[in-house]
Amino acid sequence: MDSDDPLWRALDRVAETPTLLVACAFDGALAAEEGDPAQARAEQVSSEALNVLMALAGTTVAVVSDRPADEVAELMFLSGAKGGARVVAPDGVGPLRAELGATAMVTVGFEPTGAGRDDVVVGVDAPAPYEVEDVDDVAAVLEELASLRRRS
């Protein structure tokens, strides 16, 4: 993707928000939905980008899944930075945003309720304001967001 891509421009805009919530679906966004779901693992590149985001001030990472939090933790490659990623069910993203006072959020792989005009909603092989094809594209989005957020 390039700087003329609307998604990249949206990430550039949202990267400067004071308090950012980055919420990614585990199944289908961080881990491919193929084979045995119990063996699904998050893509290494996505996990590394989430680790960078977790270490940045004013940034919280949430992994969105209906799976138990300890199961998700075992399937991720995340550090303990800032207490690690939060694991929330899809309906827990709104309350988490309110708790954090997030001024914007980036969601990947699910359609959040109550998304605002400053939010970036990315669908994975599904209709959304911004769309990517697969977990490799998700990794590229997260890497770009981490790079932009680090510079802001």
PyMOL commands that set and color helices and strands:
alter all, ss='L'
color gray80, all
select helices_A, chain A and resi 6-14+37-39+44-55+69-75+81-83+90-100+135-151
alter helices_A, ss='H'
color red, helices_A
select strands_A, chain A and resi 20-25+59-64+86-88+104-108+120-124+130-132
alter strands_A, ss='S'
color yellow, strands_A
deselect
rebuild
show_as cartoon
